[in-house]
């Protein structure tokens, strides 16, 4: 069916842009009720410790303004939550012992002034510190204490993909390369810490808070508090960044518990340190791999092995362990392949979702080896990637046939002139400078949009009200990426009415259907497809009512719909039609779930319906004496299928690259040491070089108007491109990420010592 309008492909003012600029937008901590109790969370100062309480009631009486102290004993439901049901293992409040530093053990609720002045040094709790381990090797050592009794060797789970005979392929390869890379914890460092309030509306608990997953929050909060799900309502606020960490339940059951126990509203905003200590991080990875190629430069086989430090609780560890083996080959044809990813428990911070679910780490391993292999072959690094990249008709390492929509070659081809110019610039500079050297690096990415081989539905409702407005129930939480605008653009064109006629109803679980979690680069693709289906269904309903064909055009004229087909015009008086309970005279509700297939024991199947692709060039300068890196330019080519909103696409690319710079060069969360934004370094605008964006549009027939996801793809190639550029400049690869000046200098000294 042809596109019905002109919203798709344009860059209108964001639908939520003006209130953000004016300050009218309400974020998690912006609108607490005046009578709300303030909540303070008592947390473990130890990585592993037993504890018991003293006289809590007596302590509370000694402190004026304290309304109550609550512990796990006060939780009326099941004191266990998790984002993946079979792996759920985290208590809202710890019972008897803490498994990590920062774990919540008690709540203190009181009047705001009392909580602000409260000194917890005399809080009646006794700690019994126990031995702890922060590294996977320690956790899996013989005799190591189990963090969870039902998980032998502290192994949460593992993922596995095997195709062909990789050992034989590597043995017969003309050239092979092997390597090992370690990455660090990375903090999400969003502008807005966790914040929200809860109150009782009759017998319904209402939680107003920042989140990426309102329906999951509802279900988990109801379980912990012993309530029916229809007695919990989640009202998402605007979210000041998420990047994955706000997928996990955090304060929702805590403030809900206080509201239930006291009957008063309860409010909580995490301090920055509290947020950094207690919330999820990017998984640190310890990876090794071997890749082989024949004499013509075709990759023949690859073996990848990765241990991912998942911390004390499961969170998204199973997703990382399963997604990594699917993606560790990169967007390249690899006929013989084996990859295993393991999520291993430690007493470290909980590792969860963070823009890429482990794929950025695995891509560093694969792309740095690709540079080394190209060097052994005597091939240009970009040409080597073009020779091996997936194309229409290729099969992936899971045996999935990619019929169409494969845009990685287009991305790499678009970089050719930039690559040639950058290398020439580097050669000219390097011939004239001794202590500073320029380097150029390239890296690619691919990323499956949505859950891995699991149901992943989104539902969208849209209707026309009696006053002539189009009401879109858009439940995909916008965490800054622009889903409010993009999904409305898709629906507008599918329906055939102008964008300015639409009014949004947000992801409130009481009024909007479930559009799924804002994660896994799924919202433009999955919820966008649901919006396209709903828009087309509503259009068809109206056209049938008017008894015209699909070629007719729609127009809203005050309280009427005007329908034109050829020279014929029909007018529907909305005021004359029956109105349903939601005020609609016409309505549609549609669900979309991507067609995937399960992975078998060898990881063969169809894990994703749509993949996005990208490639980036990093140009930089290294001071060989100091080990410092100055980024000069990043050129980013990304296949988005169809740029629904080109300006928002560019914004996503720029933001993802900024985070990739942090991962590559400076961001390293060290438990107990970098728990604030003074000691934990993140890029500023001064660290981000000019970025040239190249939008590639290779439509995927499954996506709405051909669109693919983008949110995570844009971060994935940045760090490996930078590391490859550092090696090009210095001759050394930093194998512990981030590549800080100290590590770069150490690698240079080691190289010089070998001469």
N, C-alpha and C positions, 0 to 999 in steps of 0.2 A: 504494500500500500504506500502511496507517495507521502512525503512529508507534507503536513497540512499547514505549517506556518513558517515563521522565520526566527523563532527564538533560538533554536539549536544552531550553534556556530557563531552566535553573537556574544558580546560581553556586556550585558546590562549591569546597571548598579546592583550590587548584591541586595537581595531582599531583606537581609538583616544588617545591612551595612550602615544605614543612617543611624539607627539607635546605638550601634557600637561606637560610632564617631561622636555622637552627642553625649554619650554616657547614660542614656536612658535604658540600655540593655541591662538586665538583671542577671548577674553571675551568682555563684553559690553562696557567697557571703554578703550579698548586697541588701537583703530585705528581711532580716530576722524580725520576728514579732517582738514588740516592746517588752512583753512579759515572759519571754523565753528564758528558761534556765540555761546558763552556760555549762558546758561539759568539758571536763579535763580528763585526759586518759593517762592512767598510770601504766608505764611501760617497763619492760625488763631492761636493766642496764647490762645484762650479761648475754652471751651467745647461747649458753645452755645452763639452766639453773632450776633447782627446785625452789618452791616458796610456800609459805603459809602466812595467813593473816592474823593479826592481833585483834584488839577490840575496835572494830570499825565503827560501831554505833557510838561508843564512847568518844572516839576521836572526832566524829562528826559533830557531836554535841559541844565539843570544846572549841569548835570553829564556827562563829556566827555566820549565818547566811548559807550554810551548807544544807541542801535539801535531801541529800542521800548519797550513799556509797553503794555501788553495785558491782557484783562479781559474777563469775560463771554460775554460781549457785542461784542467782536470780533469773537466769535465762529460762523462759518457760517452754521453749521448743527444743529442737535438736541443735546442740552447740557445735555445728560443723557446717562449713560452706565451701564452695569451690566452683570454678567456672565450667568444669567438665565433670558431670555427675558421678561416674564410676570412680573418679580419682579424688573426689571432695575429701579434704582432710584437715581444714584449717578451722580452729575454734574462733568464735567472735571474741571471746575472752578466755585466756589460757586457764587450764584447770590443774593446779598443783605443780606444774613445771613449764618453763618457757623453752622453746626450741630455737629462738633467735633473738638477737639484740633488737630492741624496739617492739617486741611483741606486747600487745595489750593484755593487761591482767586485771584491771579494775577501772571503774568510772567514778568520778566525783562530780556531782551536779550541784549547782548552787546559783545564787544571785550573781549577776555579772561582776559586780564590784568585789564580791567575796572571792570569786575564782581568780580574778586578775591579781589580787593581793596574796593568793594562797601560796604558802611555802610547803612543799611536799616532803621536806627533809625528815619530818617526824611522822610520815604516813606509816601506819602499823603493818609493815610487811617484813618478813625475815627471808633472806635469800640464802640458798645453799648452792654455790657455784660448782658446776660440774665440768669435766674435760670437754673440749669442743674441737671440731675440725672445720676448716673453711675451704679445703681443697678436695676435689674428687678423689685424688689418689689416696689421701688419708681416709676418706669415707669408705673406700673400697678395700682398704688394707685388711688383712686377715685379723679377725678379732675386734674390728671396729664396732663400737656400740651402734645399734640400729636406731635411727631417728624415728622411724615408724616400724613397729614390730612386724607388719605384714609385707615389708619390702626388703627381701634379703639383699645383702651387700649394698644396701642403701641405693639400689637401682629403682628409680620411679618407673621407667619404661624405656623402650627402645624402638626405633624405626629402621626399616631395612628395605633396600631395593637392589635387586640383582638381575642382570640381563647378560646373556651370552657367557663366555668363559674369560673373565678378565685376567686371570693368572697367565693363561696361554697367550692372550693377546699381548700382555706386557713382556712375556718371555721372548716373543717373536718380533717385538717392535724394533725398528731401526734406531730409535732414540727414546730414552725414558728420562723423566725427571721426578725427583721425590723431594718432599719438604714437610716442614711442620710450622704451624702458626698458632700462637696463643693470643686470645683477645681478653678484654677486661670487662668488669661490670660497667655499664653505662646508665646514668641516671636520666630520667625523662626531662626533668628540669622545666616543666611547663610553668607559665607565668602564674597561674592560679593554683594554689594548693587545694587539697580536698576541703570542701566546705558545704554546709547545708543545715537544714533544720527539719524537725519532725513535729507533728501535732496530731491530735485526735479530732476527726470530723465525725461526730456520732460514734459509731463503733468501727470506723475505718481509720487506719493509721495512714497518714499522708506524709511522705518524705519528699522534701524539696531540696534537690542537691545536684551537683555536677556529676555527670556520668556519661559513659559511652554505650551503656547497655541497660536501658530502663526496665525492660521486661525480665531480664535476668536478675537485676537488683530486686525487683518485686518478688520473684519466686524464692530467692535465697533469703531475703529478709523475712518473708512469711514463714519459711521453714525454721529459721533460728528463733523467731518469736512465737512460734506455735499458733499462727493465724492462718485462716483460709486465704488463698491468694486473692480472692475478690474483696478481702478486707484490708488489703495493702494497696496503696496508690503511690506510684512514683511520678513526680512532676520534675522533669529535668529542667535545670536552669541553663542559661547560656554557659558554655564550657570554655574556659580559658586555657585550652590546650589539653591534650590527652596522650596522644602518641602510643596508646596501648595500655598504659597503667590504669586509666580510669575505666577499663573493662572490668577489673576486679572489684568486688564489694570492699568497701573500706569503712566509712563511718555510718553507713545506712542502718545496720542493725544496732549500732551503739546508741545513736540518738533516738532510734525507735524504741529501744528498751527503756530509756529514761522517760520518754513521753508516756509509754504504757504504764510505768511504775508510779509516776508522779501525777499524771493527768494534765501536766503542763507542757507547753511547747519546749523543745530542747534544741539547742543550737551548738554547733561546733565548727571551728575552722582550725585545721592543722597549722602549726607553725612550720616554717620552712624546714627546720631540722627534723621535726616530727615526720613530715612528709617524706623526707629523704631517707630517714632511718627505717620507716615502717612499710613503705610501699615498694612495688616491684621494680626490678632492674632488667636491663638486657643481659641475657645469659653470657657469662664468660665461657669461652670455648677453648678446648685443647684439641687441635686438629692435626692430622697428618694425611698425606695423599701421595699417590704416584700416578702419573699420566704417561702414556706412550703414544708414539706416532710412527707411521711408516716413512719410507724415504721420500715420498712425495708430499709429506706434510699433512697427511690425514690422520686424525686421532683414531687410534685403534682400541684403546682401553683405558680404564681409570679405576682406581680403588681409593675410597675415601673413608676415613674413620674419625669420629668426633665425639668427645665427651663434653657435655654441656652442664655446667654447675647450676642446678635448678633451685638450690637453697633449701630451706626447711620445709616448705609446703609445695604442693603440686602446681598450683596456678595453671599457667599455659605450657608447662614443661612437656606434656604429651604432644601438644601441637608442634612445638619446636622439634622434638625428636622425630616426628613423622614427616614434617615438611622439608627438613634439611636433606634427607636422602633423595627426595624427588628432585630437588633443585641443585644439588652439589655439582652436577655436570656443567652447570651454566647452560646458556641457550645454544648448545653445540651438539652435533650428532656424535654419539658415543656408543658404538655398537656393543662393546663389552664393558660391563660396569658393575661395580658393587659399592654400595655406600651404607654405612650404619651410623646412626646418631643415637646417643644414649643421654638421658636426663638423669643426673645423679644428685641425690640429696646431700647437703652439707648443713652446717649451722649458720651459713651465710645468709645474706638478704634473699628474700624470695625473688626468683627470676621469673618474669612473666612475659606478657606481650610487649614488644617494642618494635614498631615499624619494620616489619620484615620477618618476624618469627624465626630467627636463626639464619635466614638466608644471607643477610649481609656478612655474617661471620664466615659462612661456607664459601661465599663468593671471593672473599679475600684469599682464601686458600687456593681456590681453583684458578683465579685470574693471575695471581702472582706466578703460579706454575706455568701458565700459558705463556707468559713473557719469557720464562726461562727455556721452555721448549722451543719457542720460535727462535731464540738465540742459538740453540743447538742445531737447529735446522738451517740456520743462516737465512731465515725468512723475515721480512718486515712484520712487525707485531700486529699491525692492523690487517695486513693481507692474510696472515695466518688465521686470524679470527674469521675473516670473510670466507676463507676456504672451508672452514669447519662448521659454520653456523647453520642452525636449523632453517629449513625453507618449507614452503608448501609441499606436502607429500612426505615430509620427514616423519620418522618415528622417534618419540622421546625415550628416555631410559626406562620409563614405565610401560613401554610398548604402545603408547597412545599415538594414533595416526593424526597428524595435524593437516587436515585437508586444506585449510585456507586461513588467512588472517595472520600469517607469520611475518612480522615486520622487522626482525633483527637485522637482516641483510640491508634493508632500506636505511636503518639507523646507521649502520657502519659505513655504507656507501656515502651517506650525506656528510660524514666526517672526513672524507678523503682530502678535500682541499685544505681543511683546517689542520689536519695531521701533517701534511706536507709543509705548510707554512710554519707550523710550530716547531717542527724538527729543524728546519732551516734556520729559524730564529735562534734556537738553542745552540746549533753548531757555530753560528757567527759569534754569539756571546761567549761561548766556552773557549773559543780560540783566542779570545782577547783577555780572559780573566783566569787567574790561577786559584784564588782562594774561594771564589764563589762560582758555582756551576749551575747551569739550568738543566732541567729534565722535563721530559714529556712522557706521560703515561696514558694508557687507554684501558678501559675495562667495559664489559658488557653485563647485562642482566636479563633475566626473565623472571616472571612471578605469576603464579596461578592465582586468579582472583576468586576469593571466597574460601570456604572451609575445604579441607582435604578429604574428598570421598565421603562427605557427610551431608545430610540434609541442611539446607542453608536458605530457607524461604524468607521472602519479604512480602508484606501485604500493604497495599495502598488503597485508600478510599478517596473518591473525588465526587463532588456533586454540585449541582446548580441550585442555589437558594432562590426563594421567591422574590427576593429583591434584586436578582440578576447578577449576584456575585458568584464566582466559582470558588468553592471551598475545597482545599486540598489538605487531607489529613496525612501529613508527612512525618512519619515516625522515625526517620533516619536521623539520629542526633548529629547536628553540625558541630564539630569540634574545631572549626576554623577552616576546614577544607572547602566549604562552600556547597554542601549537599542541599541546604535549603533552596539555594538558587538553581543549581544544576538539575535537580530532580523536578523542580517546577518547570524549568525550561523544556524538559523532555515531555512532561505531561501536557504542557500548553500546545506544543506542536502536534502531539498525537491527537489531542482533542480538536485542534484547529481554532483556538481562541487566543487572543492576545495575553501576554504575560501579565500585563497590568490589571487584568480582570481577576487575578487569583488572590486569594487570601489563605494564609497558612494556619493550620492547627498543628501544634507541635506534638512531641513524642510522649505526652501525658498518657499513662497507661489506662486512664479512665475514659479517654475520648478517642484515641487514635489506635488503629491496629498495629500489630508488631511488625516493624520493618527490620528486625534483626539488629545485631550489634554493629556499631561502627568500627569495623576491624577488617583485616585481610583484604584491603582494597576492593571491597565488595559493594559499596553503596551506589556508585555511579552505574555499575554493571547490574547488580541484582535488584536493588530497590529502584534504580532507573528503569529496568525492564518491567518491573511491576507497575511503575508509574505510566510507562508507555502503554502497557496492556489496559490499565484502568482508563487512561485517556481515550484510547480507541474504543473501548467498550461503552463508555459514556457517549461518545460521538455516535456510535452505531445505534444506541438506544434513542437518541434524539432524532436521527435520520429516519429510523423506522417509524417513530411516532408521527413524523411529518410525511411519511410515505415517499421518500426520495432516495436516490442512489448515493453511493459513497463519494461520488464526485461533487456533491453539493458543498457549498461553503456555509459556515456559521458566522453569525455576528450577534453580539449582545447590544440591544438598543433599549436602554432603560430597563423596564420590567418586561421586556419581550426578547425572544430569540428570533432573529430574522434568518431565514434559510433561502439561499439562492441556488438554483440549478438552471443553467442556461438563461433563458429569458423569464423563467418562472420564479416567483417569489412567494414564500409562505411566512407567516408571522405567527408565533406561538405566544399567547398572552400568559405569562407565568402566574399572574394573580388568579387566573381561572382554574389552575391545576391544584390537585390535592397535595398537601405538604406532609411529609413523614415526620417521625419523632425528632429527627435531627434538623428539620427545617429545609429538607431537600425536596425539590419537585422532580428532578432527575438525579440519578446516582449510579455509581458503579464501584465495585470493590473487586480487586484482582490480586492474585498471589502468583509469584514467580519463584521457582526453585531450580537452580541450575542443574542440567542433566549430567551427572557424574556416575562413575561406577566404582565399586569397592576395589581396593588393592588386595591381591592375593598374598600368599605366604612369601612370595619373592618380590612383592611390591609392584606387581604388574596390574595395570588397569587404567582407568580414566579418572585421575584425581580432581581435575578441574575442567570446566567447560570452556574457559577463556583464559588466555595468557596475555600479559602485556610484556613489552620488550623495550630495551633502551641501551645506550652506549654513551660514554662520556670520555672526554680528553681533559687531563689536568696538566697545566703548565705551571712550573714553579722554579724557584731558585733556592739553593741550599748554601749556607755559609759553612764551608768545610771546617773552619776552626771552632765555630760555636755550635754547630749542629742545628741551627735554626732554619726554619722553612718559611719562605715568603711565597704565597700563592699569587700567580700572575693572571690566570684566566682559567675558567672551566667552560668547556663547550659541551652541551648536553643535547643529545638527540633521543627523543622518546616517542615510541609508537603508541598513540592513545586510541587508535581505531577511528574515532571521530572526536574532535575537540568540541565538546558540547559548549564550553565557555572558555575560549582561548586564554583570556586574561587570568582566570582562575587556574588553568593548567600551568601557565608560566609561574604563578605564585607557588603552586605546589612544587614545581621543579626547583625553584630557588630555595624554598624552605627545606626541602629534603637534602639538597646539596649542603646547606649550612649545617644540618645535623651530621651529614657524612663527614664534613670537615672536622667536626668535633670528635667523632669516633676515630678518625684517622690520626689526629695530631695532638689532642689535648685531654679528651674526656676519659677519666679513670676514677670510678668510684671505689674508694678503699674503705671497707667497713671500719668504723671507729676513728677515721682520720679525715675524710672529706665529706662531712655530713652537713655542709652549708655551702652557699654559693660564693663564699670567699675562697675556700680551699679547693672546691670543685670548679674546675675551669670549663666554661662553655664559650663558643665563638661569639664575638660581638660583630657588629657590622664592619668593623675595621679588619676583621679576619677573613671576610668573604670577598673574594676578588670579583671582577666583572664576570658575569655569567651570560653566555650566548645560548639561547634556547632555539632548538630546531624541532618543530612539531611535525611528526610523521603520522600520517593517517592511512593505515592499512585496515580497512573495516573488518570486523569480525561479525559474521552473520548472526551470531547468538546475542550480541550486545545491543542495547537500545540505540537505534540509528547507527549501529556499527561500533559503539563506544566500548572501550576497555577500561579497567581500573588503572590507577596511576599512583595513589598515595604512597605505597611502599617502594615501588619500583625506583623512584627518583633518588632514594638514598643509597640503594644497593651498590651501584658502580663507583660511587665517589671515593670511598676509602681505598679500594684496590687500585683505582687509577692514580691516586696520590702516592701510594706506596710504590707503584711501578715507576712513577716519575722520579721519586727520590732515588730509586735504584739506578735509573737512567742517568741521573746527575752525579751520583756518588760511587756507583758500582757495588753498593751494598743493599741488601734487603733487610729491613727491620722485622724480626719475627715475633716480637711482642708488641701488640698494638694497645695504646696509641704510640706512634713514633715520636716520642718526645725528643728534645735536643740531647738529653743525656743518652738515650738509647741510640740515636743516630751517631753521636760522637763515639760511643763504645763500639759500634759496628765498624766505623771508619778506622778506629785504632786497631781493632782486631784484623782488619784487612791489611793495614800497613805492617802489622807484626808478621804477617804470613809472607811478605815479600822477601 
